[in-house]
Amino acid sequence: MKTIRLGCGAAWARDRHDHAPDLVERGQLDYLCFDSMSEVTMSAAQVARMEDAGQVPYDPYLVDRMRPILRDCKRRGIRIVTNQGWLDPVAAARRLIQLGKELGIEDLRVAAVSGGLLHQSIADLDVNFTETGEPVARARDRILSAEVYLGAEGIVQALADGADIVITTRVADACVYLGPLAHEFGWSFDDHQAMARGMIIGHLMECGTQVSGGYFADPGYKEVPDLANVGAPIAEVTDTTAFITKLPGTGGVVSEATCKEQLIYEVQDPSAYLCPDCIADLTRVSFRQAGPDRVEVLIDQAGRPRTGTLKALIGLDEGYMTEEMVLFAGPGALSRAELTKSILHERFRKIRLSATEIRMDYVGLNAVHRESTPAGAAPPYEVVLRIAVRTQTRAEADKLRREVDPLAVNGTYGTGKWATTSPGTRVRPVVGLSSALIPRHQVPFQVTIHTTAEGQ
């Protein structure tokens, strides 16, 4: 029976870089998969390019991640699937071909899976925002980005075309694992049970070390050994079985508990997990500890047919924001912080600050749970006052620093500044995320193959 081993090289754009080389060296992998996305990734990339046209349109860590492993992956026959193509998978594929030539790799084949970027057309598609029901067209002038979560079909096509590396635009995170499995086992995209099986395995893997102990540890309740060296997960899959494990000698733990937590991570309705290629019922999944750091994934008829629409994330211009921090310590720290808040509110009125939102929190006291934070048993010895404003213009946002900096001589006793000597601005654009459902037939994808033989 064919067994396919897939390793997780990264779980998001700024994940550690040392997982992939270890997996290539010791993992006996067939596929090495990289998820390089968060919800805001594409919108942030669009904004970055608006402010600096010299920014690459793909993951800026693409070459840094691939350079140490590319030659060994080609030599060992390990195929790479990654969504690091972001805004321009073709440009990313061409850069990898260039890297392959620099490394002397012959016959390297890189497939780019493009499609789903709708920021120039989505306002004309007669669709509504999922959150409000309002027509997307009404926000036409504020749309910065719009990209659809594609499924795994383009990845399967690229692998069938013989790609050593498949680099995509936004696909659903788990699809970088579903694609190889569907290719290897010949699954039909009309087989929603197979699709759900692949998506569930991919969902367990997509967040990387979260399934092997990362984001799980809670001292005194859930102990995880050697978290500083936590090992990336490996999925070991046949047409009828699936196991999650990790490399021997690495830190972390793979257990029924880590798998259960990851299974329901970022899921709204576990009984109807909406995916591009199926609907998955996660309540039909169970786990069995099959050995140290080895868990069997048991999936019992968890699939339903895919929907007729695909989800698009829409990045909207919501102005600008900036933040400052002021520090207080010693007896009366909280009283001085509260007086500083009142000073700033009065100053904001005096300078006619036009803000759509003003927020002031005490970091370490109430900045996370805010009004739900229980009262402290004693006055704090240290207080950090965080002030954040959101405005429609950059000039209004820039007023905050011009009011906070003078507190050094115009504020309370012992006012400290979380300061920088940089004269530059801390103002940054705000991208608000909304979503819409796009008819599937309006979202085509394209696969192009690039090789090191090009230009020779």
Salt bridges, closest charged atoms under 4 A:
ASP22 OD1 - ARG26 NE 2.92
GLU25 OE1 - ARG76 NH2 3.22
GLU51 OE2 - ARG394 NH2 3.04
ASP72 OD1 - ARG75 NH2 3.13
GLU102 OE1 - ARG67 NH2 3.62
GLU102 OE2 - ARG95 NH1 3.72
ASP124 OD1 - ARG140 NH1 3.00
GLU134 OE1 - ARG138 NH1 2.32
GLU147 OE2 - ARG170 NE 3.26
GLU153 OE1 - ARG306 NH1 3.42
ASP164 OD2 - LYS74 NZ 3.17
GLU184 OE1 - LYS2 NZ 3.24
GLU206 OE1 - HIS203 ND1 3.30
GLU236 OE1 - ARG5 NH1 2.77
GLU236 OE2 - ARG294 NH2 2.81
GLU261 OE2 - LYS222 NZ 2.59
ASP293 OD2 - LYS246 NZ 3.66
GLU296 OE1 - ARG288 NH2 2.82
ASP300 OD2 - ARG284 NH2 3.01
GLU318 OE2 - ARG142 NH2 3.94
GLU318 OE1 - ARG390 NH1 3.91
GLU323 OE1 - ARG386 NE 2.66
GLU323 OE2 - ARG428 NH2 3.69
GLU324 OE1 - LYS417 NZ 2.78
GLU324 OE1 - ARG426 NH1 2.60
GLU346 OE1 - ARG349 NH2 2.78
GLU357 OE1 - ARG390 NE 3.46
ASP361 OD2 - ARG359 NE 2.50
ASP361 OD1 - ARG370 NE 3.23
ASP361 OD2 - ARG386 NH1 3.73
GLU396 OE2 - LYS399 NZ 2.84
ASP398 OD2 - ARG402 NH1 3.60
GLU403 OE1 - ARG347 NE 2.78
ASP405 OD2 - ARG401 NE 3.45
ASP405 OD1 - LYS417 NZ 3.24
GLU454 OE2 - HIS450 ND1 3.67
